[in-house]
Amino acid sequence: MGIYNIISFSMDCPVCGTQISEFQTKDGPGVFDTIEFQTVDNFHAICRNCQSFVEFYYSPDKEKRNIGDYKIRIVQLSKYERN
């Protein structure tokens, strides 16, 4: 397990609708701080209900970002990857 930061963001899972609020990133200082999503290029979480991996990634101007500027990727983990 590596050091990461918690992202201050929550959303409904795009697959099952369960709220996801445990987003994290390895971007930034990596000291288990809670930081805003606008300060990083990549953050992710796994839905506790359906085990989908939800990842946001971005590149341009950080100061003008909002959540709509990020692309989202969702990956359904097989039952073997869930544990």
Secondary structure, DSSP 8 states (H G I E B T S, - for coil): ----EEES--EE-TTT--EE---EESSS--SS-EE-GGG-SEEEEE-TTT-EEEEEE--S-GGG--GGGSEEEEEE--TTT--
